[in-house]
Amino acid sequence: MSEYIDFAPGDGPMSGVSVTLPAGTLQTVGELGGVSGCLERAEQRQTEGDNLGELIAAFDEVHGPAEREAAAAKRAKLTGQVPEPGRP
């Protein structure tokens, strides 16, 4: 029986898997560099998102949550949209 080893994303030996996807999805995946590349990028984005959530929580713990109006103004500035009243 083999021992389970917990590898960090991107670490450890390579393993093959089989997936079934619609033809259009496979075509897009191929255009994006193949299944392995897409999965690696997806995992990196997920990890970055998780890390961002932890950073925001730590910031909020020290400084308190952002004011809704300030967040709406920043969002409007970044997106070029007019802020909606009451939107965080």
N, C-alpha and C positions, 0 to 999 in steps of 0.2 A: 504494500500500500504506500502511495506517495504522500509526502508531507505537503500541506498547503503552505505556500509562501505568499505573503501579501506584497505585491509589487506596486510601486508608485506609477502613475501614468507615464508612459514612455520608457519605462524600465522593464527588464526581464526578457526572457527568450520570446521569439516570434512563434505564433500559433496560427493555424489556418481555421477559418470558419466558412460555413456555407449559408447564404441568404437567398431568398426569393423576393424579387422586386419587380414592379411593372416596367415594361420596356422603356417608357418615357423617363422614368426615374433612373434607370441604368444608363440611358443615353446621357442624361445630365451629369451623372456621377462620373462617367467616362470623360466628359468635357472638363470636369473639375479636377482631373488627375487620378481618377480611379477610386475604388472603394476604400482602400487603406488610407489614402490621403484625406478623403472626406471624413472618415471616422476619426482620424487623428486630429483634424481641425475641429471637429465637433466636440471632442473630448477637451481640447484646449480651451475652447470657448466656454464650455460648461464649468471647467475649473476656474477660469478667470471670473466668471459670473459668481461662482460660489465665494471666491476670494473677495470680490467686490462687496458682496453682501456682508461678509465678516468685517470688512473695513468700515462700511457704513454703520454697522451696529456699534463698533468700537468708538467711532466718531460721535455718534448720538449719545453714547453712554457718558462721554466726557463733556460734550458741548450741548447736549439736548438735541431733539429733532429739529430739522429745518422748518422755518415758518412756511406755511402754505403759500402765502403771497410771494415770498421771496423765491420759492421753488418755481412758481408759475411764471414769474418775471424772467428767471434764468432760462426756463424751457422756451419761452417765447423768443428770447434773444438768440438762443442756439438754433431754433427751427425757423425763425423769421415769421412766426405766427403771432397773432394778437392773443394775450392771455385770456383764458375763460374765467369768469368770476367763480370762486369756490373750488377750482380745480387745483389739486396739489402739484 
